């Protein structure tokens, strides 16, 4: 999942070298944390959170094939 999120985020931002994606296992499922440059935060979140919601939907669909629960946290 980390690679999928990283690919999507890096294609959206102006500073792809500042994107940091970490993946960790929690009791609720797989946690994917995304850190971007402050200037790119608006591009990742989008108007009214639409881009962030779309990213989460794509990751959720990919995770459902593997019967996993994935939480995407954008920071």
MDTraj code that builds the backbone (N, CA, C; nanometers):
import mdtraj as md
import numpy as np

residues = "UNK UNK UNK UNK UNK UNK UNK UNK UNK UNK UNK UNK UNK UNK UNK UNK UNK UNK UNK UNK UNK UNK UNK UNK UNK UNK UNK UNK UNK UNK UNK UNK UNK UNK UNK UNK UNK UNK UNK UNK UNK UNK UNK UNK UNK UNK UNK UNK UNK UNK UNK UNK UNK UNK UNK UNK UNK UNK UNK UNK UNK UNK UNK UNK UNK UNK UNK UNK UNK UNK UNK UNK UNK UNK UNK".split()
xyz = np.array([
    [0.0817, -0.1197, 0.0000],
    [0.0000, 0.0000, 0.0000],
    [0.0861, 0.1260, 0.0000],
    [0.2002, 0.1175, 0.0661],
    [0.2893, 0.2329, 0.0753],
    [0.3286, 0.2823, -0.0631],
    [0.3604, 0.1901, -0.1524],
    [0.4044, 0.2275, -0.2860],
    [0.2919, 0.2948, -0.3645],
    [0.1716, 0.2448, -0.3494],
    [0.0559, 0.3025, -0.4181],
    [0.0312, 0.4458, -0.3721],
    [0.0302, 0.4668, -0.2412],
    [0.0070, 0.6006, -0.1860],
    [0.1184, 0.6954, -0.2292],
    [0.2411, 0.6477, -0.2228],
    [0.3558, 0.7305, -0.2601],
    [0.3470, 0.7726, -0.4073],
    [0.3098, 0.6823, -0.4938],
    [0.2964, 0.7129, -0.6363],
    [0.1885, 0.8182, -0.6606],
    [0.0756, 0.8030, -0.5956],
    [-0.0347, 0.8983, -0.6144],
    [0.0047, 1.0367, -0.5633],
    [0.0589, 1.0428, -0.4423],
    [0.0930, 1.1712, -0.3801],
    [0.2022, 1.2420, -0.4584],
    [0.3057, 1.1699, -0.4970],
    [0.4173, 1.2335, -0.5690],
    [0.3741, 1.2901, -0.7034],
    [0.2726, 1.2314, -0.7646],
    [0.2245, 1.2840, -0.8924],
    [0.1411, 1.4112, -0.8745],
    [0.0944, 1.4374, -0.7530],
    [0.0107, 1.5545, -0.7273],
    [0.0893, 1.6791, -0.6869],
    [0.2004, 1.6610, -0.6171],
    [0.2689, 1.7732, -0.5533],
    [0.3757, 1.8361, -0.6431],
    [0.4184, 1.9583, -0.6050],
    [0.5256, 2.0276, -0.6752],
    [0.6635, 1.9835, -0.6258],
    [0.6711, 1.9368, -0.5010],
    [0.7985, 1.8941, -0.4412],
    [0.7924, 1.7456, -0.4067],
    [0.8043, 1.6578, -0.5081],
    [0.7926, 1.5137, -0.4794],
    [0.9059, 1.4581, -0.3932],
    [1.0189, 1.5278, -0.3883],
    [1.1292, 1.4811, -0.3056],
    [1.1051, 1.5029, -0.1567],
    [1.0076, 1.5867, -0.1215],
    [0.9758, 1.6124, 0.0194],
    [0.8632, 1.5230, 0.0723],
    [0.8121, 1.4345, -0.0112],
    [0.7050, 1.3436, 0.0302],
    [0.7658, 1.2280, 0.1079],
    [0.7127, 1.2042, 0.2285],
    [0.7569, 1.0926, 0.3125],
    [0.6347, 1.0085, 0.3459],
    [0.6401, 0.8810, 0.3096],
    [0.5296, 0.7893, 0.3366],
    [0.5813, 0.6783, 0.4269],
    [0.5166, 0.6610, 0.5423],
    [0.5541, 0.5529, 0.6333],
    [0.4353, 0.4605, 0.6533],
    [0.4658, 0.3359, 0.6777],
    [0.3622, 0.2332, 0.6920],
    [0.3864, 0.1596, 0.8229],
    [0.2823, 0.1442, 0.9021],
    [0.2961, 0.0704, 1.0283],
    [0.1686, -0.0091, 1.0548],
    [0.1844, -0.1164, 1.1281],
    [0.0724, -0.2041, 1.1614],
    [0.0148, -0.1619, 1.2968],
    [-0.1168, -0.1447, 1.3031],
    [-0.1831, -0.1122, 1.4288],
    [-0.2888, -0.2182, 1.4557],
    [-0.3533, -0.2069, 1.5718],
    [-0.4582, -0.3034, 1.6047],
    [-0.5819, -0.2837, 1.5165],
    [-0.5989, -0.1643, 1.4586],
    [-0.7138, -0.1362, 1.3719],
    [-0.6856, -0.1705, 1.2260],
    [-0.5603, -0.1922, 1.1911],
    [-0.5249, -0.2229, 1.0528],
    [-0.3919, -0.1616, 1.0164],
    [-0.3725, -0.1377, 0.8908],
    [-0.2486, -0.0824, 0.8390],
    [-0.2605, 0.0696, 0.8359],
    [-0.1655, 0.1391, 0.8966],
    [-0.1654, 0.2848, 0.9018],
    [-0.0605, 0.3372, 0.8049],
    [-0.1024, 0.4182, 0.7096],
    [-0.0112, 0.4795, 0.6135],
    [-0.0110, 0.6296, 0.6419],
    [0.1031, 0.6809, 0.6868],
    [0.1165, 0.8226, 0.7184],
    [0.1882, 0.8928, 0.6037],
    [0.1331, 1.0049, 0.5614],
    [0.1884, 1.0813, 0.4497],
    [0.2260, 1.2198, 0.5011],
    [0.3520, 1.2583, 0.4779],
    [0.3976, 1.3926, 0.5136],
    [0.4423, 1.4622, 0.3867],
    [0.3892, 1.5833, 0.3642],
    [0.4240, 1.6615, 0.2460],
    [0.4695, 1.8002, 0.2899],
    [0.5282, 1.8740, 0.1979],
    [0.5690, 2.0113, 0.2255],
    [0.4440, 2.0952, 0.2537],
    [0.4570, 2.1929, 0.3429],
    [0.3397, 2.2766, 0.3744],
    [0.2779, 2.3443, 0.2518],
    [0.3597, 2.3787, 0.1543],
    [0.3067, 2.4443, 0.0336],
    [0.2258, 2.3480, -0.0530],
    [0.2465, 2.2174, -0.0367],
    [0.1743, 2.1175, -0.1155],
    [0.0521, 2.0601, -0.0435],
    [0.0300, 2.0999, 0.0789],
    [-0.0786, 2.0432, 0.1580],
    [-0.2146, 2.0652, 0.0908],
    [-0.2372, 2.1816, 0.0345],
    [-0.3643, 2.2118, -0.0307],
    [-0.3902, 2.1247, -0.1519],
    [-0.2844, 2.0916, -0.2246],
    [-0.3000, 2.0066, -0.3426],
    [-0.3371, 1.8644, -0.3038],
    [-0.2845, 1.8174, -0.1924],
    [-0.3112, 1.6811, -0.1484],
    [-0.4510, 1.6696, -0.0873],
    [-0.4936, 1.7732, -0.0164],
    [-0.6258, 1.7691, 0.0473],
    [-0.7360, 1.8047, -0.0535],
    [-0.7146, 1.9077, -0.1332],
    [-0.8137, 1.9480, -0.2334],
    [-0.9272, 2.0282, -0.1727],
    [-1.0121, 2.0798, -0.2595],
    [-1.1264, 2.1581, -0.2112],
    [-1.2220, 2.0682, -0.1346],
    [-1.2526, 2.1087, -0.0134],
    [-1.3424, 2.0360, 0.0769],
    [-1.2978, 1.8917, 0.0983],
    [-1.1682, 1.8650, 0.0837],
    [-1.1146, 1.7320, 0.1102],
    [-1.1421, 1.6289, 0.0028],
    [-1.1765, 1.6729, -0.1164],
    [-1.2148, 1.5786, -0.2223],
    [-1.0982, 1.4930, -0.2704],
    [-0.9796, 1.5525, -0.2842],
    [-0.8638, 1.4764, -0.3317],
    [-0.8229, 1.3738, -0.2262],
    [-0.8202, 1.4158, -0.1002],
    [-0.7857, 1.3235, 0.0086],
    [-0.8863, 1.2086, 0.0155],
    [-1.0127, 1.2390, -0.0014],
    [-1.1171, 1.1361, 0.0010],
    [-1.0993, 1.0392, -0.1160],
    [-1.0621, 1.0919, -0.2325],
    [-1.0405, 1.0071, -0.3496],
    [-0.9200, 0.9152, -0.3293],
    [-0.8141, 0.9682, -0.2696],
    [-0.6949, 0.8862, -0.2407],
    [-0.7328, 0.7729, -0.1463],
    [-0.8068, 0.8058, -0.0427],
    [-0.8488, 0.7034, 0.0543],
    [-0.9376, 0.5979, -0.0118],
    [-1.0229, 0.6391, -0.1050],
    [-1.1104, 0.5440, -0.1741],
    [-1.0312, 0.4467, -0.2602],
    [-0.9306, 0.4980, -0.3312],
    [-0.8479, 0.4132, -0.4159],
    [-0.7702, 0.3130, -0.3309],
    [-0.7131, 0.3602, -0.2210],
    [-0.6357, 0.2725, -0.1329],
    [-0.7272, 0.1697, -0.0672],
    [-0.8465, 0.2111, -0.0296],
    [-0.9413, 0.1178, 0.0318],
    [-0.9809, 0.0084, -0.0670],
    [-1.0003, 0.0460, -0.1933],
    [-1.0355, -0.0525, -0.2951],
    [-0.9216, -0.1515, -0.3170],
    [-0.7992, -0.1025, -0.3199],
    [-0.6833, -0.1906, -0.3370],
    [-0.6657, -0.2810, -0.2162],
    [-0.6931, -0.2295, -0.0973],
    [-0.6775, -0.3082, 0.0248],
    [-0.7863, -0.4137, 0.0384],
    [-0.9032, -0.3874, -0.0170],
    [-1.0126, -0.4844, -0.0052],
    [-0.9818, -0.6125, -0.0817],
    [-0.8984, -0.6036, -0.1844],
    [-0.8578, -0.7235, -0.2567],
    [-0.7760, -0.8170, -0.1682],
    [-0.7042, -0.7576, -0.0732],
    [-0.6191, -0.8352, 0.0174],
    [-0.6841, -0.8559, 0.1540],
    [-0.8101, -0.8195, 0.1674],
    [-0.8828, -0.8273, 0.2949],
    [-0.8095, -0.7567, 0.4082],
    [-0.7643, -0.6348, 0.3815],
    [-0.6965, -0.5537, 0.4823],
    [-0.7729, -0.4241, 0.5017],
    [-0.7542, -0.3637, 0.6187],
    [-0.8099, -0.2324, 0.6449],
    [-0.6930, -0.1349, 0.6479],
    [-0.7027, -0.0293, 0.5692],
    [-0.5946, 0.0681, 0.5586],
    [-0.6459, 0.2049, 0.5991],
    [-0.5689, 0.2743, 0.6821],
    [-0.6003, 0.4086, 0.7253],
    [-0.4930, 0.5006, 0.6666],
    [-0.5339, 0.6019, 0.5892],
    [-0.4398, 0.6969, 0.5313],
    [-0.4474, 0.8269, 0.6112],
    [-0.3340, 0.8666, 0.6704],
    [-0.3263, 0.9864, 0.7528],
    [-0.2362, 1.0862, 0.6819],
    [-0.2907, 1.2025, 0.6452],
    [-0.2150, 1.3041, 0.5746],
    [-0.1744, 1.4127, 0.6739],
    [-0.0445, 1.4380, 0.6774],
    [0.0081, 1.5382, 0.7732],
    [0.0838, 1.6451, 0.7002],
])
top = md.Topology()
chain = top.add_chain()
for i, resn in enumerate(residues, 1):
    res = top.add_residue(resn, chain, resSeq=i)
    for name in ("N", "CA", "C"):
        top.add_atom(name, md.element.get_by_symbol(name[0]), res)
traj = md.Trajectory(xyz[None], top)
